[in-house]
Amino acid sequence: MEPKMLASEASDFLKVTLPAIHKHLKSKNLVYTKSQNKVYFGHSTSKQIFKLAFRPTCWSWQNLKGGVGKTHLSFATAIRLSLYGARIGVIDLDQQANFTHACGINAEDKPILIDIMRDNLNIEDHMVKVMDGLDILPSRIDNAVLDNIFAVNNLPVDRELKKRVARLKSKYDFIFIDCPPSLGATVSSASLAADYIVVPVDPERFSLLGLNVTLRELEENIAKRYEANLNIKIVFNKYDGRTVLSHQVLTSLVKDEDYNKRLFKTFIRTSQDLPNSVAKSKSIFDSLRSSTAKEDIDLLAREFIEFTRINNQIEATTHLDNTQEQSNETAEIM
């Protein structure tokens, strides 16, 4: 994978001129590439361009209903956040290992969560580098019996994953947990370890029913049992403006008071770009061409950033002072 942040996108986010971005790249000798008359760069340069600071947070992606695009969304969002300079650590809990495969990782000879728990290993020592800014604790079919490990060893659901996530927060800005479509002990533990739970929903026949069951299980069983305050967010995925069902589901989410207060402002339009890229172990941001998928994921990533950033826009852009002199700089990098 070689995901790219365009200089023009950095200009838009930071609200400075494109020449200011170009001048900073040159004056600081930062690594960038020019192709198709576009300037772009990766995670390391993004850290120097954006200089964003984050409150380390854990996000558990889950839904009892499968097929809602959970892994596609979490994967693309993780990539995009890394392109804003964030350090991303992923824990793949799903025995199907879709996130692991999307990263091009073969986990057959690598420790996974069940090994970490069974052998009491330090999770931070076994994160696998995918690319600059993104590491993963991979998964494979063996994770299917994680719930049994909890039961046989009488492990504390409210603390077992939380203590491991806490160790990762000193290393990563965002920790994503990709969960299987279930709500056993392992996913419950992930819910209690997370600062935010992201529940994707799509315009399918039983989508709202699945969302309702998921929220009920989280709030009435897990939250009450462990006296936890779960911060649940909903993201609407696969929206198709041509279909009545998409409008009906979106309207239901907006009009329902409980759903609406949890809903991300961004909804993700239907696109084959997301599943196609994952199938090739690439990201949608590897390409320089524009697409609705890239636009939507970028907006979603910006919402994640606003939830967690600990410096304001002025602090983030003082190193890119947008003076008249910079505005007069040529926009072309030789």
MIDRENTOR-855228 format. One line per 10 residues: their letters; for each residue x, z, y of N, C-alpha, C. Coordinates in steps of 0.02 Angstrom, whole numbers, padded with zeros to 5 digits. Layout:
REM residues N
A = X/Z/Y/X/Z/Y/X/Z/Y ~ ...
REM end
This chain:
REM residues 334
MEPKMLASEA = 00041/00000/-00060/00000/00000/00000/00043/00000/00063 ~ 00019/-00035/00113/00052/-00035/00177/-00001/-00034/00233 ~ -00036/00022/00241/-00088/00026/00292/-00057/00023/00362 ~ -00096/-00004/00408/-00070/-00020/00475/-00115/00008/00530 ~ -00084/00036/00581/-00118/00054/00642/-00097/00003/00695 ~ -00145/-00033/00723/-00130/-00083/00774/-00116/-00048/00840 ~ -00069/-00076/00878/-00053/-00048/00944/-00115/-00049/00988 ~ -00156/-00100/00980/-00218/-00105/01020/-00266/-00048/01002 ~ -00267/-00027/00939/-00310/00028/00918/-00284/00094/00947 ~ -00218/00102/00948/-00188/00162/00977/-00204/00165/01052
SDFLKVTLPA = -00201/00107/01085/-00218/00103/01156/-00289/00126/01168 ~ -00335/00104/01126/-00405/00123/01134/-00416/00197/01122 ~ -00384/00225/01072/-00393/00296/01056/-00365/00340/01111 ~ -00306/00324/01135/-00272/00365/01185/-00294/00351/01256 ~ -00333/00296/01264/-00358/00276/01330/-00300/00263/01378 ~ -00251/00228/01353/-00195/00204/01395/-00191/00129/01385 ~ -00153/00096/01428/-00148/00024/01423/-00107/00003/01362 ~ -00119/-00056/01338/-00079/-00083/01283/-00006/-00089/01303 ~ 00010/-00112/01365/00081/-00112/01385/00114/-00043/01382 ~ 00075/00010/01395/00104/00077/01391/00125/00093/01319
IHKHLKSKNL = 00083/00073/01271/00101/00083/01200/00163/00043/01184 ~ 00165/-00020/01205/00223/-00062/01191/00287/-00033/01221 ~ 00282/-00010/01282/00341/00018/01316/00366/00080/01278 ~ 00320/00121/01256/00340/00182/01220/00374/00165/01154 ~ 00348/00116/01119/00379/00095/01056/00451/00073/01067 ~ 00462/00034/01120/00529/00009/01134/00576/00063/01160 ~ 00551/00104/01207/00594/00153/01239/00616/00208/01191 ~ 00574/00223/01141/00590/00276/01093/00618/00248/01028 ~ 00629/00182/01027/00657/00149/00967/00616/00165/00904 ~ 00551/00163/00911/00507/00178/00854/00499/00115/00811
VYTKSQNKVY = 00485/00128/00747/00479/00072/00700/00410/00040/00707 ~ 00410/-00025/00716/00347/-00063/00720/00360/-00133/00695 ~ 00306/-00170/00685/00311/-00239/00661/00265/-00282/00704 ~ 00286/-00344/00715/00243/-00391/00750/00228/-00449/00703 ~ 00164/-00463/00693/00143/-00518/00650/00077/-00545/00675 ~ 00068/-00609/00671/00007/-00641/00694/-00010/-00621/00766 ~ 00043/-00613/00805/00037/-00594/00875/00006/-00524/00885 ~ 00012/-00483/00832/-00013/-00415/00835/00044/-00366/00819 ~ 00045/-00311/00855/00095/-00259/00843/00062/-00202/00805 ~ 00095/-00179/00752/00067/-00125/00712/00123/-00079/00687
FGHSTSKQIF = 00102/-00021/00662/00151/00028/00637/00116/00074/00586 ~ 00156/00116/00553/00130/00160/00502/00130/00233/00522 ~ 00126/00277/00472/00116/00349/00483/00172/00380/00526 ~ 00234/00366/00511/00290/00399/00546/00289/00383/00620 ~ 00278/00320/00637/00274/00302/00708/00211/00330/00740 ~ 00156/00331/00702/00094/00359/00729/00102/00431/00750 ~ 00141/00470/00712/00153/00539/00731/00184/00544/00800 ~ 00229/00497/00815/00263/00497/00879/00220/00468/00935 ~ 00174/00424/00918/00131/00394/00968/00074/00441/00988 ~ 00040/00469/00938/-00019/00510/00952/-00002/00583/00967
KLAFRPTCWS = 00048/00609/00932/00069/00679/00941/00009/00727/00938 ~ -00034/00717/00890/-00092/00760/00881/-00075/00821/00840 ~ -00103/00877/00858/-00096/00938/00818/-00164/00956/00789 ~ -00165/00978/00726/-00227/00990/00691/-00231/01062/00665 ~ -00291/01087/00661/-00304/01149/00624/-00310/01130/00551 ~ -00265/01153/00507/-00269/01133/00437/-00337/01150/00406 ~ -00367/01100/00376/-00434/01110/00348/-00438/01076/00279 ~ -00484/01103/00239/-00497/01075/00172/-00568/01046/00171 ~ -00573/00985/00145/-00637/00949/00142/-00652/00932/00069 ~ -00707/00959/00043/-00727/00944/-00026/-00781/00890/-00024
WQNLKGGVGK = -00766/00833/-00058/-00813/00777/-00060/-00853/00781/-00124 ~ -00919/00787/-00120/-00958/00796/-00180/-01031/00776/-00172 ~ -01061/00760/-00228/-01132/00745/-00231/-01152/00746/-00305 ~ -01206/00778/-00321/-01228/00780/-00390/-01250/00711/-00415 ~ -01270/00668/-00368/-01288/00600/-00386/-01226/00556/-00383 ~ -01209/00523/-00437/-01152/00478/-00438/-01167/00411/-00406 ~ -01115/00372/-00394/-01125/00305/-00368/-01139/00299/-00294 ~ -01126/00353/-00256/-01141/00351/-00184/-01081/00328/-00143 ~ -01026/00310/-00176/-00967/00287/-00140/-00921/00342/-00115 ~ -00926/00400/-00147/-00887/00458/-00126/-00812/00444/-00124
THLSFATAIR = -00785/00418/-00179/-00712/00406/-00182/-00691/00351/-00134 ~ -00731/00299/-00128/-00714/00245/-00081/-00709/00272/-00010 ~ -00757/00314/00009/-00758/00342/00076/-00700/00390/00087 ~ -00690/00436/00040/-00637/00486/00049/-00568/00454/00049 ~ -00559/00403/00008/-00495/00368/00005/-00481/00332/00071 ~ -00529/00294/00096/-00519/00257/00158/-00510/00304/00217 ~ -00548/00360/00218/-00541/00408/00273/-00473/00442/00272 ~ -00449/00458/00212/-00382/00489/00206/-00329/00442/00232 ~ -00333/00378/00214/-00284/00329/00238/-00286/00325/00314 ~ -00347/00321/00342/-00352/00313/00414/-00326/00374/00451
LSLYGARIGV = -00340/00434/00426/-00314/00494/00458/-00238/00495/00457 ~ -00208/00471/00402/-00135/00468/00399/-00108/00422/00452 ~ -00147/00371/00471/-00125/00324/00522/-00133/00352/00592 ~ -00165/00409/00598/-00166/00445/00661/-00112/00500/00663 ~ -00069/00498/00613/-00012/00545/00611/-00026/00608/00572 ~ -00085/00615/00541/-00102/00675/00503/-00069/00673/00435 ~ -00052/00732/00409/-00025/00738/00341/-00083/00754/00294 ~ -00091/00713/00243/-00149/00718/00199/-00127/00738/00129 ~ -00159/00790/00102/-00148/00809/00032/-00214/00804/-00005 ~ -00214/00770/-00061/-00276/00759/-00100/-00271/00795/-00167
IDLDQQANFT = -00325/00828/-00186/-00332/00856/-00253/-00387/00817/-00288 ~ -00368/00780/-00339/-00418/00741/-00377/-00442/00784/-00435 ~ -00506/00803/-00432/-00536/00844/-00485/-00576/00803/-00535 ~ -00592/00742/-00516/-00636/00700/-00558/-00598/00674/-00619 ~ -00624/00687/-00678/-00591/00664/-00739/-00587/00588/-00743 ~ -00630/00553/-00706/-00626/00480/-00704/-00566/00456/-00664 ~ -00539/00500/-00621/-00477/00488/-00586/-00479/00425/-00541 ~ -00536/00411/-00511/-00541/00351/-00470/-00495/00355/-00408 ~ -00490/00414/-00378/-00446/00420/-00320/-00373/00410/-00341 ~ -00356/00438/-00397/-00288/00431/-00424/-00272/00357/-00436
HACGINAEDK = -00318/00322/-00467/-00308/00250/-00481/-00305/00210/-00416 ~ -00345/00229/-00367/-00343/00195/-00302/-00274/00200/-00269 ~ -00241/00256/-00283/-00174/00267/-00256/-00119/00234/-00297 ~ -00139/00202/-00353/-00091/00169/-00396/-00048/00217/-00435 ~ -00075/00276/-00450/-00037/00328/-00485/-00057/00331/-00558 ~ -00008/00333/-00602/-00020/00345/-00674/-00005/00419/-00688 ~ -00057/00456/-00705/-00050/00529/-00711/-00034/00552/-00781 ~ -00021/00507/-00827/-00011/00527/-00897/00048/00575/-00906 ~ 00099/00567/-00865/00159/00610/-00872/00167/00657/-00813 ~ 00112/00669/-00776/00116/00712/-00717/00067/00770/-00723
PILIDIMRDN = 00086/00829/-00697/00040/00886/-00699/-00024/00872/-00659 ~ -00080/00893/-00686/-00144/00889/-00651/-00171/00960/-00643 ~ -00231/00967/-00615/-00254/01035/-00599/-00259/01079/-00661 ~ -00281/01052/-00716/-00288/01094/-00776/-00220/01121/-00798 ~ -00166/01082/-00789/-00099/01106/-00804/-00077/01160/-00754 ~ -00094/01149/-00691/-00076/01197/-00639/-00107/01265/-00654 ~ -00170/01264/-00673/-00206/01327/-00686/-00184/01358/-00752 ~ -00178/01319/-00803/-00161/01346/-00869/-00091/01375/-00871 ~ -00044/01341/-00837/00026/01363/-00839/00047/01401/-00776 ~ -00002/01414/-00732/00010/01451/-00670/00068/01420/-00630
LNIEDHMVKV = 00063/01354/-00619/00114/01318/-00580/00097/01320/-00506 ~ 00148/01312/-00465/00137/01307/-00393/00112/01237/-00377 ~ 00052/01232/-00350/00022/01167/-00338/00063/01124/-00290 ~ 00093/01156/-00241/00131/01118/-00191/00192/01084/-00220 ~ 00216/01108/-00277/00275/01078/-00308/00258/01016/-00349 ~ 00195/01002/-00358/00176/00948/-00403/00131/00895/-00369 ~ 00131/00896/-00303/00097/00843/-00266/00139/00779/-00271 ~ 00107/00724/-00284/00142/00660/-00294/00137/00619/-00230 ~ 00193/00594/-00206/00192/00554/-00145/00162/00485/-00160 ~ 00112/00467/-00121/00081/00401/-00125/00114/00355/-00074
MDGLDILPSR = 00123/00380/-00013/00155/00344/00041/00169/00395/00096 ~ 00201/00375/00149/00213/00421/00205/00147/00448/00230 ~ 00141/00514/00231/00081/00546/00257/00027/00560/00207 ~ 00035/00539/00144/-00017/00549/00094/00013/00567/00027 ~ -00005/00626/00002/00015/00650/-00064/-00048/00666/-00104 ~ -00041/00667/-00170/-00099/00681/-00213/-00079/00722/-00274 ~ -00123/00769/-00292/-00119/00799/-00359/-00166/00756/-00401 ~ -00138/00715/-00445/-00180/00666/-00480/-00225/00697/-00532 ~ -00265/00654/-00564/-00311/00677/-00616/-00308/00629/-00675 ~ -00333/00653/-00731/-00344/00611/-00790/-00400/00644/-00830
IDNAVLDNIF = -00417/00617/-00887/-00474/00638/-00926/-00471/00713/-00946 ~ -00411/00741/-00951/-00403/00811/-00971/-00440/00859/-00924 ~ -00449/00839/-00862/-00484/00883/-00814/-00557/00892/-00831 ~ -00582/00855/-00881/-00652/00862/-00901/-00668/00931/-00928 ~ -00617/00968/-00951/-00628/01034/-00980/-00608/01090/-00933 ~ -00603/01075/-00869/-00584/01127/-00820/-00635/01184/-00820 ~ -00699/01168/-00826/-00749/01221/-00826/-00738/01270/-00883 ~ -00715/01245/-00940/-00701/01288/-00997/-00643/01336/-00982 ~ -00593/01312/-00945/-00537/01354/-00925/-00562/01413/-00883 ~ -00607/01398/-00837/-00637/01452/-00797/-00673/01503/-00841
AVNNLPVDRE = -00713/01478/-00888/-00753/01522/-00930/-00711/01563/-00978 ~ -00666/01530/-01014/-00626/01564/-01066/-00580/01617/-01035 ~ -00552/01601/-00978/-00505/01647/-00946/-00537/01692/-00894 ~ -00603/01686/-00888/-00640/01727/-00840/-00609/01724/-00770 ~ -00595/01664/-00747/-00562/01654/-00682/-00612/01663/-00625 ~ -00590/01691/-00570/-00636/01702/-00513/-00651/01636/-00477 ~ -00712/01613/-00482/-00732/01549/-00452/-00720/01548/-00377 ~ -00731/01604/-00344/-00725/01606/-00271/-00653/01610/-00247 ~ -00605/01621/-00292/-00536/01629/-00269/-00486/01581/-00303 ~ -00503/01554/-00361/-00453/01517/-00400/-00427/01456/-00363
LKKRVARLKS = -00470/01414/-00337/-00447/01356/-00299/-00429/01374/-00227 ~ -00464/01422/-00200/-00452/01441/-00131/-00380/01464/-00119 ~ -00353/01502/-00166/-00285/01526/-00158/-00234/01468/-00162 ~ -00251/01417/-00201/-00206/01359/-00207/-00210/01315/-00145 ~ -00270/01307/-00120/-00280/01269/-00058/-00243/01302/00000 ~ -00246/01368/00001/-00212/01405/00055/-00137/01390/00057 ~ -00108/01380/-00002/-00036/01364/-00005/-00022/01294/00024 ~ -00071/01249/00015/-00062/01181/00039/-00071/01175/00115 ~ -00106/01223/00145/-00120/01217/00216/-00058/01224/00260 ~ -00005/01250/00232/00058/01253/00271/00094/01186/00271
KYDFIFIDCP = 00071/01141/00228/00105/01076/00220/00064/01018/00244 ~ -00003/01024/00242/-00046/00968/00258/-00096/00986/00313 ~ -00115/00935/00352/-00166/00943/00404/-00236/00938/00375 ~ -00245/00892/00328/-00309/00883/00295/-00298/00886/00219 ~ -00338/00926/00185/-00337/00929/00113/-00404/00903/00088 ~ -00404/00849/00051/-00465/00821/00024/-00470/00839/-00050 ~ -00528/00862/-00071/-00541/00874/-00142/-00594/00824/-00164 ~ -00576/00780/-00210/-00623/00731/-00235/-00654/00758/-00299 ~ -00719/00773/-00296/-00753/00808/-00351/-00793/00760/-00395 ~ -00802/00778/-00458/-00847/00740/-00502/-00920/00754/-00483
PSLGATVSSA = -00967/00712/-00506/-01038/00723/-00490/-01069/00777/-00534 ~ -01049/00838/-00521/-01075/00895/-00559/-01069/00956/-00515 ~ -01094/01013/-00538/-01086/01074/-00499/-01073/01133/-00545 ~ -01023/01124/-00589/-01001/01178/-00632/-00954/01224/-00595 ~ -00917/01264/-00634/-00872/01314/-00604/-00818/01282/-00561 ~ -00791/01224/-00584/-00736/01193/-00547/-00759/01168/-00479 ~ -00815/01132/-00477/-00839/01106/-00414/-00864/01163/-00369 ~ -00893/01214/-00400/-00913/01273/-00361/-00851/01305/-00328 ~ -00797/01308/-00365/-00735/01336/-00339/-00708/01293/-00281 ~ -00715/01227/-00289/-00694/01182/-00235/-00737/01192/-00173
SLAADYIVVP = -00802/01202/-00183/-00847/01214/-00127/-00828/01276/-00088 ~ -00809/01328/-00124/-00791/01392/-00093/-00722/01390/-00062 ~ -00680/01343/-00084/-00613/01336/-00055/-00613/01294/00008 ~ -00667/01256/00018/-00668/01206/00072/-00692/01236/00138 ~ -00664/01211/00192/-00689/01227/00258/-00752/01185/00273 ~ -00753/01125/00245/-00810/01080/00252/-00825/01048/00185 ~ -00889/01039/00171/-00911/01002/00112/-00944/00938/00137 ~ -00918/00881/00115/-00945/00816/00135/-00988/00788/00079 ~ -01051/00775/00094/-01098/00749/00045/-01118/00678/00066 ~ -01090/00626/00034/-01112/00558/00050/-01181/00545/00020
VDPERFSLLG = -01221/00506/00056/-01287/00486/00032/-01295/00412/00047 ~ -01330/00377/00003/-01339/00305/00012/-01413/00286/00006 ~ -01431/00225/00025/-01501/00205/00024/-01525/00182/-00045 ~ -01519/00225/-00093/-01545/00211/-00160/-01609/00251/-00171 ~ -01645/00233/-00223/-01711/00261/-00234/-01711/00338/-00238 ~ -01663/00366/-00273/-01662/00438/-00283/-01609/00473/-00240 ~ -01587/00439/-00187/-01533/00465/-00146/-01552/00531/-00112 ~ -01608/00533/-00078/-01628/00593/-00043/-01644/00650/-00091 ~ -01669/00632/-00150/-01681/00683/-00201/-01615/00714/-00223 ~ -01564/00672/-00235/-01498/00697/-00253/-01468/00740/-00199
LNVTLRELEE = -01477/00719/-00136/-01452/00759/-00080/-01486/00826/-00078 ~ -01552/00826/-00087/-01590/00888/-00085/-01568/00937/-00139 ~ -01558/00911/-00200/-01537/00953/-00256/-01467/00981/-00243 ~ -01423/00938/-00217/-01354/00960/-00201/-01354/01016/-00150 ~ -01392/01008/-00096/-01394/01059/-00044/-01425/01123/-00070 ~ -01477/01117/-00111/-01509/01177/-00138/-01461/01216/-00183 ~ -01425/01180/-00224/-01377/01214/-00269/-01322/01248/-00228 ~ -01298/01213/-00177/-01244/01241/-00136/-01267/01303/-00099 ~ -01326/01300/-00070/-01350/01354/-00026/-01383/01411/-00064 ~ -01423/01395/-00114/-01461/01447/-00148/-01422/01480/-00205
NIAKRYEANL = -01377/01443/-00235/-01339/01472/-00290/-01270/01494/-00269 ~ -01229/01446/-00245/-01160/01463/-00229/-01154/01508/-00168 ~ -01184/01487/-00112/-01177/01525/-00050/-01205/01596/-00057 ~ -01263/01602/-00086/-01294/01669/-00092/-01257/01712/-00142 ~ -01237/01682/-00198/-01204/01722/-00250/-01138/01750/-00225 ~ -01101/01709/-00187/-01035/01732/-00165/-01033/01752/-00092 ~ -01092/01758/-00062/-01099/01778/00009/-01052/01736/00053 ~ -01055/01671/00043/-01012/01624/00079/-01052/01585/00130 ~ -01018/01566/00184/-01048/01523/00234/-01021/01453/00224 ~ -01061/01410/00193/-01038/01342/00177/-01055/01295/00234
NIKIVFNKYD = -01005/01259/00257/-01014/01211/00312/-01023/01142/00281 ~ -01085/01119/00276/-01101/01057/00240/-01114/01001/00290 ~ -01081/00944/00278/-01090/00884/00320/-01116/00827/00276 ~ -01157/00785/00306/-01186/00727/00271/-01161/00663/00303 ~ -01139/00616/00263/-01120/00550/00289/-01162/00497/00254 ~ -01195/00455/00293/-01238/00402/00266/-01195/00341/00252 ~ -01194/00320/00189/-01151/00265/00166/-01194/00206/00143 ~ -01164/00147/00144/-01196/00085/00119/-01258/00066/00158 ~ -01258/00079/00223/-01316/00060/00264/-01319/-00016/00271 ~ -01378/-00044/00258/-01389/-00116/00265/-01449/-00126/00310
GRTVLSHQVL = -01436/-00150/00370/-01489/-00158/00420/-01542/-00209/00400 ~ -01529/-00248/00348/-01577/-00299/00327/-01630/-00271/00280 ~ -01620/-00210/00255/-01666/-00183/00205/-01710/-00128/00235 ~ -01771/-00126/00211/-01819/-00074/00232/-01795/-00005/00208 ~ -01769/-00003/00147/-01748/00061/00118/-01694/00095/00160 ~ -01645/00056/00185/-01593/00085/00227/-01622/00118/00289 ~ -01670/00083/00320/-01702/00111/00380/-01742/00174/00362 ~ -01775/00173/00306/-01816/00230/00285/-01773/00292/00273 ~ -01717/00282/00236/-01673/00339/00221/-01640/00366/00284 ~ -01615/00321/00327/-01583/00343/00389/-01634/00379/00434
TSLVKDEDYN = -01695/00353/00438/-01747/00386/00477/-01762/00456/00450 ~ -01765/00462/00385/-01778/00526/00354/-01723/00576/00369 ~ -01662/00553/00368/-01605/00598/00383/-01606/00621/00456 ~ -01623/00575/00501/-01623/00591/00572/-01682/00637/00590 ~ -01740/00624/00560/-01800/00662/00579/-01802/00731/00547 ~ -01770/00739/00489/-01770/00805/00457/-01721/00851/00493 ~ -01747/00907/00518/-01706/00952/00559/-01645/00979/00521 ~ -01654/00995/00458/-01599/01023/00419/-01546/00970/00405 ~ -01567/00909/00389/-01520/00855/00376/-01484/00834/00441 ~ -01524/00827/00494/-01497/00800/00557/-01440/00842/00585
KRLFKTFIRT = -01445/00907/00580/-01393/00950/00609/-01327/00946/00569 ~ -01331/00918/00508/-01271/00912/00467/-01243/00841/00468 ~ -01279/00794/00496/-01263/00723/00490/-01206/00702/00535 ~ -01156/00667/00506/-01105/00635/00548/-01139/00584/00593 ~ -01114/00575/00652/-01141/00524/00697/-01129/00454/00669 ~ -01073/00446/00635/-01055/00381/00607/-01090/00369/00541 ~ -01120/00311/00533/-01144/00291/00466/-01107/00228/00446 ~ -01095/00222/00382/-01051/00170/00355/-01093/00112/00330 ~ -01082/00054/00360/-01120/-00005/00340/-01096/-00030/00272 ~ -01142/-00061/00236/-01124/-00087/00170/-01071/-00141/00176
SQDLPNSVAK = -01023/-00139/00131/-00967/-00187/00133/-00932/-00187/00066 ~ -00913/-00246/00043/-00875/-00251/-00019/-00801/-00237/-00008 ~ -00781/-00233/00055/-00710/-00221/00070/-00685/-00156/00040 ~ -00727/-00103/00043/-00705/-00038/00017/-00694/-00039/-00058 ~ -00742/-00058/-00099/-00729/-00060/-00172/-00677/-00111/-00191 ~ -00675/-00167/-00157/-00626/-00219/-00173/-00555/-00195/-00162 ~ -00544/-00159/-00107/-00476/-00135/-00092/-00455/-00081/-00143 ~ -00501/-00036/-00159/-00486/00017/-00207/-00469/-00012/-00275 ~ -00504/-00064/-00295/-00492/-00096/-00360/-00422/-00126/-00363 ~ -00394/-00143/-00305/-00327/-00172/-00302/-00273/-00121/-00285
SKSIFDSLRS = -00292/-00057/-00283/-00246/-00003/-00263/-00217/-00018/-00193 ~ -00260/-00043/-00150/-00242/-00055/-00080/-00293/-00020/-00036 ~ -00280/-00019/00028/-00328/00008/00075/-00355/-00048/00119 ~ -00413/-00037/00149/-00440/-00087/00194/-00395/-00096/00256 ~ -00352/-00047/00269/-00309/-00050/00327/-00242/-00084/00313 ~ -00235/-00111/00252/-00175/-00152/00238/-00179/-00219/00273 ~ -00240/-00242/00284/-00251/-00307/00315/-00252/-00301/00391 ~ -00233/-00355/00424/-00235/-00357/00497/-00303/-00382/00523 ~ -00343/-00410/00479/-00407/-00438/00503/-00456/-00381/00518 ~ -00500/-00394/00565/-00551/-00345/00582/-00608/-00348/00532
STAKEDIDLL = -00644/-00293/00525/-00702/-00291/00479/-00746/-00233/00499 ~ -00809/-00236/00478/-00855/-00181/00493/-00834/-00118/00456 ~ -00806/-00125/00395/-00783/-00067/00357/-00728/-00030/00395 ~ -00681/-00066/00423/-00626/-00035/00461/-00653/-00001/00523 ~ -00700/-00033/00557/-00729/-00003/00617/-00764/00063/00601 ~ -00804/00062/00547/-00843/00121/00530/-00800/00179/00506 ~ -00751/00164/00464/-00707/00217/00439/-00665/00246/00495 ~ -00645/00204/00542/-00608/00229/00600/-00650/00278/00640 ~ -00713/00262/00652/-00757/00307/00688/-00767/00372/00650 ~ -00774/00367/00584/-00782/00428/00544/-00719/00471/00548
AREFIEFTRI = -00661/00439/00543/-00597/00476/00547/-00591/00511/00615 ~ -00614/00478/00667/-00611/00509/00734/-00655/00571/00738 ~ -00711/00571/00702/-00752/00631/00699/-00715/00688/00664 ~ -00680/00672/00610/-00639/00721/00575/-00587/00750/00623 ~ -00556/00707/00661/-00505/00729/00708/-00534/00777/00760 ~ -00593/00759/00786/-00623/00802/00838/-00643/00870/00810 ~ -00659/00874/00746/-00675/00939/00715/-00613/00984/00710 ~ -00554/00954/00707/-00495/00992/00687/-00438/00992/00737 ~ -00439/00949/00787/-00381/00946/00832/-00378/01009/00874 ~ -00317/01031/00889/-00308/01092/00928/-00272/01078/00994
NNQIEATTHL = -00265/01015/01011/-00239/00997/01077/-00287/00947/01108 ~ -00294/00950/01174/-00342/00907/01206/-00312/00838/01222 ~ -00355/00794/01248/-00333/00725/01260/-00275/00722/01309 ~ -00276/00765/01360/-00223/00763/01410/-00156/00782/01378 ~ -00156/00835/01337/-00094/00855/01304/-00069/00801/01257 ~ -00115/00766/01225/-00095/00716/01176/-00066/00653/01208 ~ -00079/00644/01273/-00058/00581/01304/-00007/00590/01361 ~ 00017/00651/01372/00065/00660/01426/00129/00620/01414 ~ 00146/00609/01351/00207/00572/01334/00197/00497/01343 ~ 00134/00477/01357/00120/00406/01370/00086/00400/01438
DNTQEQSNET = 00118/00429/01488/00091/00429/01556/00074/00358/01577 ~ 00011/00347/01591/-00013/00280/01606/-00005/00264/01680 ~ 00056/00253/01701/00070/00240/01771/00061/00166/01787 ~ 00060/00152/01853/00053/00082/01874/00112/00041/01851 ~ 00171/00074/01848/00230/00038/01825/00221/00014/01753 ~ 00192/00058/01710/00180/00039/01641/00127/-00015/01636 ~ 00078/-00011/01681/00024/-00061/01679/00050/-00130/01695 ~ 00105/-00131/01733/00133/-00195/01753/00181/-00223/01702 ~ 00196/-00181/01650/00242/-00205/01598/00209/-00263/01560 ~ 00249/-00309/01537/00223/-00363/01496/00196/-00336/01431
AEIM = 00140/-00363/01407/00108/-00339/01346/00143/-00364/01283 ~ 00190/-00408/01290/00223/-00436/01232/00286/-00400/01215 ~ 00295/-00383/01153/00358/-00353/01129/00399/-00409/01099 ~ 00458/-00415/01124/00503/-00469/01100/00534/-00447/01035
REM end
